């Protein structure tokens, strides 16, 4: 089983940028999707971005499209999420997750079988 750990969160001013990393351990990632979700206080978990590991196809959620970039480092088994032009509404706990079951429904959290513990991102206005 793959274990995931997020890093890079914190407090950022609106308009700034932030980079979140997700390190996978346990076994190399070779298929499926790695994704990012976020959950703001009082709201449901929301899809942010995903990358299909085999093809590097990338998908972004509508609320962040144009402001985020997802990339990976094969050697480090790491996926990075960069968020630009941060807004107070980006404040949330950000989770990385891995979908190894082969489902292409990358935007559904139920299709992901391993999750990191989450990391807080707070954007001040």
C-alpha positions as CSV (number, residue, x, y, z in Angstrom):
1,X,0.0,0.0,0.0
2,X,1.1,3.5,-0.7
3,X,1.5,6.0,2.1
4,X,1.2,9.7,1.3
5,X,2.5,12.7,3.1
6,X,1.8,16.4,2.3
7,X,4.1,19.3,3.0
8,X,4.4,22.9,2.2
9,X,1.3,24.4,3.6
10,X,1.0,27.5,5.8
11,X,-0.1,31.1,6.0
12,X,0.1,33.1,2.8
13,X,-1.2,36.5,1.8
14,X,-3.8,36.9,-0.8
15,X,-2.3,37.3,-4.2
16,X,0.7,35.1,-3.3
17,X,1.7,31.6,-4.4
18,X,2.2,28.4,-2.6
19,X,3.7,25.0,-3.4
20,X,2.4,21.8,-1.9
21,X,4.2,18.5,-2.2
22,X,3.0,15.0,-1.8
23,X,5.5,12.3,-1.2
24,X,4.5,8.7,-1.9
25,X,6.2,5.8,-0.1
26,X,5.7,2.1,0.4
27,X,5.9,1.3,-3.3
28,X,6.6,3.2,-6.5
29,X,3.7,4.8,-8.2
30,X,3.3,3.3,-11.6
31,X,-0.4,3.6,-12.6
32,X,-3.6,5.3,-11.7
33,X,-4.0,8.9,-10.7
34,X,-2.6,11.1,-8.1
35,X,-4.9,13.9,-7.1
36,X,-5.3,16.8,-4.8
37,X,-8.5,17.7,-3.0
38,X,-9.3,20.4,-0.5
39,X,-11.9,20.9,2.2
40,X,-12.8,24.3,3.6
41,X,-14.5,24.7,7.0
42,X,-18.1,23.7,6.8
43,X,-17.8,22.5,3.1
44,X,-17.5,19.3,1.3
45,X,-14.2,18.0,0.0
46,X,-13.5,19.5,-3.4
47,X,-11.5,18.2,-6.3
48,X,-8.5,20.4,-7.2
49,X,-6.2,18.6,-9.6
50,X,-5.2,15.2,-10.8
51,X,-2.5,13.6,-12.9
52,X,-2.8,10.3,-14.6
53,X,0.5,8.6,-13.9
54,X,1.1,6.7,-17.1
55,X,0.2,9.4,-19.5
56,X,0.8,12.5,-17.4
57,X,-2.6,13.7,-18.5
58,X,-3.6,16.6,-16.2
59,X,-7.0,17.7,-15.0
60,X,-8.0,20.7,-12.9
61,X,-11.1,21.6,-10.9
62,X,-13.2,24.5,-12.2
63,X,-12.7,26.6,-9.1
64,X,-8.9,26.6,-9.5
65,X,-8.4,26.2,-13.2
66,X,-5.9,28.8,-14.5
67,X,-4.3,29.2,-11.0
68,X,-2.9,25.8,-10.3
69,X,-0.3,23.6,-11.8
70,X,0.3,19.9,-10.9
71,X,3.6,18.3,-11.7
72,X,5.5,15.2,-10.7
73,X,9.0,14.1,-10.0
74,X,9.4,10.4,-10.9
75,X,12.7,10.0,-9.1
76,X,11.3,11.3,-5.9
77,X,7.9,9.7,-6.3
78,X,6.5,13.2,-5.5
79,X,3.6,15.2,-6.9
80,X,3.6,19.0,-6.5
81,X,0.7,21.4,-6.6
82,X,1.4,25.0,-7.2
83,X,-1.3,27.5,-6.5
84,X,-1.0,31.1,-7.8
85,X,-2.9,34.3,-7.1
86,X,-4.2,32.9,-3.9
87,X,-7.5,34.0,-2.6
88,X,-9.0,33.8,0.9
89,X,-11.5,31.3,-0.4
90,X,-8.5,29.0,-1.1
91,X,-8.2,28.5,2.7
92,X,-8.7,24.8,3.3
93,X,-7.1,21.6,4.3
94,X,-5.4,20.2,1.2
95,X,-5.2,16.4,0.8
96,X,-3.3,14.4,-1.7
97,X,-4.6,11.0,-2.7
98,X,-3.9,8.1,-5.0
99,X,-6.2,6.1,-7.2
100,X,-4.7,2.8,-8.1
101,X,-7.9,0.9,-9.0
102,X,-7.9,2.1,-12.6
103,X,-11.0,4.3,-12.4
104,X,-11.0,7.3,-14.7
105,X,-13.4,9.2,-12.4
106,X,-10.5,11.2,-11.1
107,X,-12.7,13.9,-9.7
108,X,-14.5,11.6,-7.3
109,X,-12.9,11.2,-3.9
110,X,-14.5,7.8,-3.5
111,X,-12.3,6.5,-6.3
112,X,-9.1,7.2,-4.3
113,X,-7.8,4.4,-2.1
114,X,-5.0,6.1,-0.1
115,X,-5.0,9.6,1.4
116,X,-2.5,11.8,3.1
117,X,-3.4,13.4,6.4
118,X,-3.9,16.8,4.9
119,X,-2.2,20.1,5.3
120,X,-3.6,23.4,6.2
121,X,-3.4,26.4,3.8
122,X,-4.6,29.7,5.1
123,X,-4.8,32.7,2.9
124,X,-5.1,36.1,4.6
125,X,-6.8,39.0,3.0
